[in-house]
Amino acid sequence: MKYEILPNLSLPKIGFGTWKIGGGSSPNRAVDEKSLTALRTALEVGYTHFDTAEMYASGHSEELVGQAVRGSGRKREDLFITSKVTPSHLRFDDVLKACENSLRRLGMEFIDLYLIHWPSAGAKYEDSFRALNKLVRDGKVKHLGVSNFDVKLLKRAQDLSETPIITNQVPYSLSDRSYVQNGVLEYCQKNDILFTAYSPVDEGNLRSNPTLEGIAKAHHATVFQIALAWVISQPRIITIPMSFNPVHIRENYHAAEIELSSDEIDALNRVGK
């Protein structure tokens, strides 16, 4: 596995996302066993970064992550758990309560990385970060970040956070480069902020093309692995693909081993433009 290194922290280039684990916007107990199988497979394969949120299956995703971790035999300190507070919980007391609820559902004493999930119109970020900073001081959260923030809001978050904002988590893939166009990627790379790409293979709906297929064939890889290898070939980018399929979970993880040539990267850069 390749890593991105920050002061006192290293994160794998490829982690495991948990959107749809345990359900969509609400819990769906019918997918619990499938969800646990996916999480257990990821833990067995070697994933160490797991990304969840209170919004995912209304907290049930966090419960399943905690259950899988406890049953894995993996040491908590060897794992990196990210969760997120919803836009409706950004008032001071609500942030503190949301974090306590996430910790309870996870069955953990601390969250490694806690993000504001989405910007909220009219939010008083001074109050939000007063709570987030307190959570860090109290040891309930180790690091802070944001998600889906533009450059202006990212700078605002940096001003309000007592500790470095270590990531902005945004959609990014061969077909979605909106956060390149709005300047966020360049800002993150220039300011030592990790750019966490979600939906890096368009939730499994990646559109293939001759360029992608040719490069995949040359590396004896899938087009999805090449798409992931392209994402993480770039500095300060990590990604969190998700799959229920044990084969795809393994393939995603091992995409980090693929070394693309500069010509291949240039060709992929032109895809979709």
MOKA-V36112 format. One record per residue. N is the residue number from 0. RES is the residue in one letter. D_CENTER is the distance of its C-alpha to the mean C-alpha in Angstrom with 1 decimal. Layout:
BEGIN
((N	RES	D_CENTER) (N	RES	D_CENTER))
END
This chain:
BEGIN
((0	M	16.0) (1	K	15.6) (2	Y	14.0) (3	E	13.4) (4	I	15.9) (5	L	16.1) (6	P	19.1) (7	N	19.1) (8	L	15.6) (9	S	14.2) (10	L	10.8) (11	P	10.8) (12	K	10.2) (13	I	8.8) (14	G	6.8) (15	F	7.2) (16	G	5.9) (17	T	8.8) (18	W	9.9) (19	K	13.6) (20	I	13.9) (21	G	17.0) (22	G	17.7) (23	G	16.6) (24	S	17.4) (25	S	19.9) (26	P	20.4) (27	N	22.0) (28	R	23.5) (29	A	24.7) (30	V	21.4) (31	D	21.1) (32	E	22.6) (33	K	20.6) (34	S	17.3) (35	L	18.6) (36	T	19.7) (37	A	16.3) (38	L	14.8) (39	R	18.0) (40	T	17.9) (41	A	14.4) (42	L	15.8) (43	E	19.1) (44	V	17.7) (45	G	16.1) (46	Y	12.4) (47	T	11.8) (48	H	8.2) (49	F	7.4) (50	D	5.0) (51	T	7.9) (52	A	10.0) (53	E	13.8) (54	M	14.0) (55	Y	12.9) (56	A	16.4) (57	S	17.7) (58	G	16.4) (59	H	17.5) (60	S	14.0) (61	E	14.0) (62	E	17.5) (63	L	16.8) (64	V	14.1) (65	G	16.7) (66	Q	19.5) (67	A	18.0) (68	V	17.3) (69	R	20.9) (70	G	22.4) (71	S	20.9) (72	G	23.0) (73	R	20.1) (74	K	20.5) (75	R	18.2) (76	E	18.4) (77	D	17.2) (78	L	13.8) (79	F	10.8) (80	I	9.7) (81	T	7.4) (82	S	9.0) (83	K	10.2) (84	V	13.7) (85	T	15.1) (86	P	17.3) (87	S	20.4) (88	H	19.9) (89	L	20.0) (90	R	23.6) (91	F	24.3) (92	D	25.4) (93	D	22.8) (94	V	19.9) (95	L	21.7) (96	K	22.4) (97	A	18.9) (98	C	17.6) (99	E	20.6) (100	N	20.0) (101	S	16.4) (102	L	17.9) (103	R	20.8) (104	R	18.9) (105	L	16.7) (106	G	20.1) (107	M	18.8) (108	E	20.4) (109	F	17.4) (110	I	13.7) (111	D	12.3) (112	L	10.0) (113	Y	10.9) (114	L	10.0) (115	I	12.4) (116	H	10.8) (117	W	13.4) (118	P	16.5) (119	S	19.7) (120	A	23.1) (121	G	25.5) (122	A	23.1) (123	K	24.7) (124	Y	21.9) (125	E	24.5) (126	D	24.6) (127	S	20.9) (128	F	20.5) (129	R	23.7) (130	A	22.1) (131	L	18.8) (132	N	21.0) (133	K	23.1) (134	L	20.3) (135	V	19.6) (136	R	23.4) (137	D	23.8) (138	G	21.4) (139	K	19.3) (140	V	16.2) (141	K	15.8) (142	H	13.7) (143	L	13.0) (144	G	10.8) (145	V	10.7) (146	S	9.2) (147	N	11.5) (148	F	14.0) (149	D	16.8) (150	V	18.5) (151	K	21.1) (152	L	18.9) (153	L	16.7) (154	K	20.0) (155	R	21.1) (156	A	18.2) (157	Q	19.1) (158	D	22.7) (159	L	22.2) (160	S	19.9) (161	E	22.1) (162	T	19.4) (163	P	17.4) (164	I	14.4) (165	I	12.0) (166	T	9.2) (167	N	9.2) (168	Q	6.2) (169	V	8.4) (170	P	9.8) (171	Y	11.2) (172	S	13.3) (173	L	17.0) (174	S	18.2) (175	D	16.1) (176	R	16.6) (177	S	17.2) (178	Y	15.1) (179	V	17.4) (180	Q	20.4) (181	N	19.7) (182	G	19.5) (183	V	16.0) (184	L	15.1) (185	E	18.5) (186	Y	18.3) (187	C	15.1) (188	Q	16.7) (189	K	20.0) (190	N	18.9) (191	D	16.8) (192	I	13.5) (193	L	10.3) (194	F	9.2) (195	T	5.5) (196	A	6.6) (197	Y	5.9) (198	S	9.2) (199	P	10.2) (200	V	13.3) (201	D	14.0) (202	E	13.4) (203	G	16.0) (204	N	18.4) (205	L	18.4) (206	R	21.9) (207	S	23.7) (208	N	26.3) (209	P	28.9) (210	T	27.1) (211	L	24.0) (212	E	26.3) (213	G	28.5) (214	I	25.9) (215	A	24.5) (216	K	28.1) (217	A	28.8) (218	H	26.0) (219	H	26.8) (220	A	23.2) (221	T	21.8) (222	V	20.9) (223	F	17.3) (224	Q	17.2) (225	I	18.7) (226	A	16.3) (227	L	13.4) (228	A	15.9) (229	W	16.6) (230	V	13.1) (231	I	12.8) (232	S	16.5) (233	Q	15.9) (234	P	15.9) (235	R	13.2) (236	I	10.5) (237	I	7.7) (238	T	5.9) (239	I	4.5) (240	P	7.9) (241	M	9.7) (242	S	13.5) (243	F	16.3) (244	N	18.6) (245	P	19.1) (246	V	20.3) (247	H	17.3) (248	I	15.0) (249	R	17.3) (250	E	17.6) (251	N	13.9) (252	Y	13.9) (253	H	17.2) (254	A	16.3) (255	A	15.5) (256	E	19.3) (257	I	20.4) (258	E	22.1) (259	L	22.7) (260	S	25.8) (261	S	26.0) (262	D	28.0) (263	E	25.4) (264	I	22.7) (265	D	25.2) (266	A	26.0) (267	L	22.5) (268	N	22.1) (269	R	25.1) (270	V	23.7) (271	G	23.3) (272	K	25.0))
END
